[in-house]
């Protein structure tokens, strides 16, 4: 697993960009060891596994989903949506964590 912080050039600053499950944010450059120890103790054991499974499923265009589920997922995440805010149209997107949570609900369980 790769740890990133705001001083790293790979640090993701866009809340809409999907973060690879193997990349984790850490508070500062000198705190990687402390973060890794805390991460392993406090992260529920299945979270990383679920995120990796969802990523693989997303990368395969939601293979195994029903037609209705696939249509909903593609509508929500693969089309542009616009909302009115203060008289202007602005683009709407789900934050990546919201998207992952929704996809995890739909992902076929084995």
HELIX and SHEET records of a PDB file:
HELIX    1   1 UNK A   29  UNK A   31  5                                   3    
HELIX    2   2 UNK A   32  UNK A   42  1                                  11    
HELIX    3   3 UNK A   45  UNK A   59  1                                  15    
HELIX    4   4 UNK A   67  UNK A   77  1                                  11    
HELIX    5   5 UNK A   96  UNK A  106  1                                  11    
SHEET    1   A 2 UNK A   2  UNK A   4  0                                        
SHEET    2   A 2 UNK A  23  UNK A  25  1                                        
SHEET    1   B 2 UNK A  81  UNK A  85  0                                        
SHEET    2   B 2 UNK A  88  UNK A  92 -1                                        
END                                                                             
